[in-house]
């Protein structure tokens, strides 16, 4: 069975960016929420700071959208290559 690279790319991008978006949004609304998670995310994405501002919510979401898409595409491609 082969995986659809396009479908997994979109799914992973939406799932990961949704996760980062909601944690960052809840942190913006209630600052101690998810601080450790957002500190980890900020250590991975250059230019992203977990300061609890609306701008950081948007930047983190955009970074995670691209990261999730790339990760999903690589995973699907590798799965299809090695599953034969």
N, CA, C and O of each residue as an XYZ file, in Angstrom:
336
protein
N       0.835     -1.177      0.000
C       0.000      0.000      0.000
C       0.883      1.244      0.000
O       1.805      1.353      0.808
N       0.612      2.150     -0.874
C       1.367      3.402     -0.969
C       0.611      4.522     -0.269
O      -0.619      4.539     -0.240
N       1.358      5.442      0.285
C       0.765      6.633      0.884
C       0.705      7.743     -0.152
O       1.582      7.842     -1.010
N      -0.302      8.560     -0.080
C      -0.394      9.730     -0.940
C       0.494     10.827     -0.338
O       0.236     11.313      0.763
N       1.523     11.200     -1.065
C       2.458     12.214     -0.568
C       1.734     13.539     -0.366
O       1.955     14.226      0.632
N       0.881     13.893     -1.298
C       0.147     15.157     -1.199
C      -0.771     15.165      0.025
O      -0.807     16.144      0.770
N      -1.499     14.091      0.226
C      -2.428     14.035      1.356
C      -1.709     14.067      2.694
O      -2.135     14.774      3.607
N      -0.630     13.316      2.822
C       0.100     13.302      4.083
C       0.805     14.637      4.322
O       0.929     15.075      5.465
N       1.262     15.279      3.260
C       1.877     16.607      3.393
C       0.873     17.604      3.960
O       1.180     18.340      4.897
N      -0.315     17.624      3.394
C      -1.350     18.559      3.858
C      -1.795     18.220      5.277
O      -1.953     19.112      6.111
N      -1.996     16.939      5.549
C      -2.440     16.519      6.875
C      -1.430     16.864      7.951
O      -1.795     17.409      8.992
N      -0.167     16.555      7.716
C       0.872     16.841      8.704
C       1.035     18.344      8.906
O       1.229     18.803     10.032
N       0.957     19.104      7.828
C       1.085     20.562      7.940
C      -0.046     21.149      8.772
O       0.192     21.984      9.645
N      -1.270     20.719      8.507
C      -2.415     21.246      9.254
C      -2.404     20.778     10.711
O      -2.731     21.546     11.616
N      -2.033     19.529     10.930
C      -2.013     19.006     12.304
C      -0.958     19.725     13.149
O      -1.252     20.177     14.256
N       0.271     19.833     12.630
C       1.347     20.441     13.412
C       1.116     21.945     13.590
O       1.315     22.470     14.686
N       0.704     22.634     12.543
C       0.467     24.071     12.686
C      -0.730     24.340     13.587
O      -0.740     25.327     14.322
N      -1.744     23.472     13.541
C      -2.882     23.620     14.442
C      -2.481     23.441     15.891
O      -2.954     24.164     16.767
N      -1.610     22.479     16.144
C      -1.120     22.254     17.504
C      -0.372     23.470     18.025
O      -0.647     23.950     19.124
N       0.570     23.968     17.238
C       1.351     25.132     17.665
C       0.454     26.359     17.782
O       0.603     27.146     18.717
N      -0.473     26.528     16.847
C      -1.370     27.681     16.888
C      -2.200     27.705     18.169
O      -2.265     28.728     18.851
N      -2.832     26.580     18.494
C      -3.709     26.573     19.669
C      -2.933     26.704     20.976
O      -3.393     27.373     21.901
N      -1.768     26.077     21.064
C      -0.971     26.238     22.284
C      -0.487     27.682     22.404
O      -0.537     28.264     23.488
N      -0.020     28.265     21.296
C       0.439     29.656     21.332
C      -0.713     30.622     21.608
O      -0.537     31.608     22.324
N      -1.879     30.345     21.048
C      -3.042     31.198     21.291
C      -3.477     31.126     22.755
O      -3.752     32.156     23.369
N      -3.539     29.930     23.310
C      -3.900     29.801     24.722
C      -2.845     30.427     25.616
O      -3.167     30.965     26.675
N      -1.572     30.362     25.193
C      -0.512     31.025     25.949
C      -0.679     32.538     25.881
O      -0.407     33.240     26.856
N      -1.118     33.035     24.749
C      -1.372     34.473     24.593
C      -2.517     34.918     25.509
O      -2.470     36.000     26.094
N      -3.537     34.076     25.623
C      -4.690     34.413     26.452
C      -4.442     34.160     27.945
O      -4.952     34.886     28.799
N      -3.660     33.134     28.246
C      -3.337     32.785     29.635
C      -1.853     32.417     29.694
O      -1.499     31.249     29.534
N      -0.977     33.411     29.924
C       0.466     33.267     29.736
C       1.182     32.035     30.294
O       2.128     31.599     29.638
N       0.844     31.447     31.398
C       1.659     30.287     31.773
C       1.359     29.014     30.979
O       2.119     28.048     31.059
N       0.266     28.998     30.216
C      -0.134     27.785     29.511
C       0.864     27.434     28.412
O       1.165     28.269     27.559
N       1.377     26.207     28.427
C       2.227     25.691     27.360
C       3.580     26.342     27.228
O       4.197     26.241     26.167
N       4.069     27.003     28.250
C       5.335     27.739     28.161
C       6.501     26.810     27.829
O       7.337     27.157     26.995
N       6.577     25.649     28.455
C       7.680     24.721     28.192
C       7.651     24.230     26.744
O       8.693     24.124     26.097
N       6.447     23.932     26.240
C       6.305     23.494     24.851
C       6.734     24.606     23.891
O       7.453     24.350     22.925
N       6.300     25.823     24.156
C       6.646     26.939     23.275
C       8.124     27.296     23.362
O       8.704     27.757     22.379
N       8.738     27.093     24.514
C      10.189     27.292     24.622
C      10.935     26.273     23.763
O      11.937     26.603     23.129
N      10.442     25.041     23.745
C      11.042     24.019     22.886
C      10.883     24.397     21.417
O      11.831     24.290     20.638
N       9.684     24.840     21.038
C       9.436     25.255     19.649
C      10.337     26.435     19.279
O      10.869     26.481     18.169
N      10.510     27.377     20.188
C      11.345     28.547     19.882
C      12.814     28.173     19.775
O      13.580     28.891     19.132
N      13.227     27.072     20.387
C      14.617     26.642     20.246
C      14.865     25.981     18.892
O      16.013     25.861     18.463
N      13.811     25.556     18.222
C      13.942     24.894     16.922
C      13.783     25.877     15.764
O      14.518     25.797     14.780
N      12.837     26.797     15.872
C      12.540     27.719     14.785
C      13.294     29.033     14.986
O      13.050     29.736     15.967
N      14.202     29.372     14.077
C      14.945     30.631     14.224
C      14.020     31.837     14.040
O      13.197     31.864     13.125
N      14.160     32.806     14.896
C      13.347     34.011     14.796
C      12.046     33.956     15.567
O      11.400     34.986     15.758
N      11.647     32.774     16.016
C      10.409     32.649     16.794
C      10.745     32.753     18.275
O      11.640     32.069     18.771
N      10.026     33.605     18.963
C      10.185     33.771     20.407
C       8.838     33.524     21.068
O       7.809     34.000     20.589
N       8.843     32.792     22.150
C       7.596     32.495     22.857
C       7.300     33.593     23.873
O       7.306     33.354     25.081
N       7.041     34.800     23.371
C       6.829     35.951     24.247
C       5.361     36.170     24.577
O       5.048     37.015     25.415
N       4.463     35.448     23.955
C       3.050     35.599     24.249
C       2.391     36.786     23.576
O       1.474     37.388     24.134
N       2.850     37.128     22.378
C       2.216     38.209     21.627
C       1.492     37.613     20.421
O       1.743     36.472     20.032
N       0.601     38.392     19.845
C      -0.150     37.921     18.686
C       0.777     37.669     17.495
O       0.553     36.746     16.711
N       1.808     38.487     17.366
C       2.784     38.286     16.289
C       3.517     36.962     16.417
O       3.780     36.294     15.417
N       3.849     36.579     17.653
C       4.546     35.310     17.850
C       3.634     34.125     17.558
O       4.101     33.076     17.113
N       2.333     34.285     17.805
C       1.373     33.224     17.468
C       1.382     32.995     15.955
O       1.397     31.852     15.498
N       1.372     34.068     15.191
C       1.342     33.967     13.728
C       2.649     33.415     13.187
O       2.639     32.545     12.315
N       3.777     33.909     13.694
C       5.082     33.437     13.219
C       5.262     31.952     13.533
O       5.707     31.191     12.674
N       4.925     31.538     14.740
C       5.043     30.134     15.109
C       4.152     29.241     14.266
O       4.541     28.132     13.898
N       2.955     29.723     13.962
C       2.035     28.946     13.133
C       2.575     28.788     11.715
O       2.486     27.706     11.134
N       3.128     29.849     11.162
C       3.676     29.769      9.804
C       4.893     28.849      9.740
O       5.019     28.045      8.816
N       5.787     28.969     10.720
C       6.940     28.068     10.779
C       6.485     26.614     10.872
O       7.007     25.754     10.163
N       5.519     26.338     11.739
C       5.074     24.959     11.929
C       4.301     24.437     10.719
O       4.315     23.234     10.459
N       3.632     25.309      9.981
C       2.952     24.896      8.761
C       3.960     24.364      7.741
O       3.760     23.302      7.153
N       5.034     25.108      7.542
C       6.080     24.688      6.600
C       6.787     23.435      7.119
O       7.038     22.500      6.358
N       7.108     23.417      8.413
C       7.798     22.279      9.004
C       6.957     21.008      8.908
O       7.476     19.947      8.563
N       5.672     21.110      9.209
C       4.795     19.951      9.112
C       4.662     19.447      7.688
O       4.626     18.239      7.459
N       4.589     20.358      6.730
C       4.481     19.966      5.326
C       5.735     19.232      4.865
O       5.647     18.187      4.220
N       6.890     19.773      5.194
C       8.149     19.131      4.800
C       8.284     17.771      5.485
O       8.649     16.786      4.844
N       7.993     17.718      6.766
C       8.085     16.452      7.489
C       7.125     15.407      6.958
O       7.497     14.242      6.815
N       5.888     15.804      6.661
C       4.912     14.867      6.107
C       5.304     14.360      4.734
O       5.135     13.179      4.432
N       5.826     15.249      3.899
C       6.247     14.844      2.555
C       7.423     13.877      2.619
O       7.449     12.879      1.899
N       8.391     14.168      3.475
C       9.557     13.280      3.613
C       9.125     11.931      4.161
O       9.586     10.895      3.679
N       8.251     11.923      5.158
C       7.779     10.662      5.730
C       7.068      9.818      4.682
O       7.349      8.626      4.557
N       6.148     10.421      3.923
C       5.399      9.671      2.908
C       6.330      9.162      1.814
O       6.194      8.025      1.362
N       7.271      9.993      1.389
C       8.211      9.584      0.348
C       9.066      8.416      0.822
O       9.257      7.446      0.089
N       9.583      8.506      2.051
C      10.415      7.426      2.588
C       9.596      6.147      2.778
O      10.077      5.057      2.471
N       8.378      6.268      3.274
C       7.519      5.099      3.451
C       7.286      4.399      2.113
O       7.402      3.179      2.004
N       6.953      5.201      1.099
C       6.709      4.611     -0.215
C       7.970      3.989     -0.807
O       7.891      2.975     -1.500
N       9.116      4.578     -0.545
C      10.370      4.053     -1.091
C      10.762      2.735     -0.427
O      11.280      1.841     -1.097
N      10.525      2.601      0.860
C      10.974      1.422      1.593
C       9.899      0.345      1.764
O      10.197     -0.742      2.258
N       8.676      0.623      1.373
C       7.605     -0.351      1.581
C       7.494     -1.383      0.452
O       6.706     -2.323      0.551
N       8.255     -1.218     -0.587
C       8.193     -2.166     -1.711
C       8.816     -3.493     -1.379
O       8.840     -4.392     -2.220
